[in-house]
Amino acid sequence: MAAASKAPSPAWRHPVWSTAKKDLVGTALGPARLCFTVGKGIVTEVFYPRIDIPQVRDMGLIIADGKGFWQAVLPAPPPPAIAPTPPNGAAVEIIRSPPNSSDP
């Protein structure tokens, strides 16, 4: 019998799972089969074409004004406020406090 060899190992050292602390789970409107999760005020996962197939982990966003100002949207230390938008709640508003401030 031939000697057993070691199983192949991944190229990365740590698991690439997103945080399990979710603030919101949503889906795209209409026939799109896209689902997403939000945690700490950022998009943490995007699933497509099925809920069990993650395509994006911790999506980074940059907000800019076109005049030279830009700000990266990073995970918020205090939990952000999440509120449905009227009249039907088909969208949500994520309200984050500015750094070093208690006011939104």
HELIX and SHEET records of a PDB file:
SHEET    1   A 4 LEU A  24  THR A  27  0                                        
SHEET    2   A 4 CYS A  35  GLY A  39 -1                                        
SHEET    3   A 4 ILE A  42  PHE A  47 -1                                        
SHEET    4   A 4 PRO A  54  ARG A  57 -1                                        
SHEET    1   B 2 LEU A  61  ALA A  64  0                                        
SHEET    2   B 2 TRP A  70  VAL A  73 -1                                        
SHEET    1   C 2 ALA A  81  PRO A  84  0                                        
SHEET    2   C 2 VAL A  92  ILE A  95 -1                                        
END                                                                             
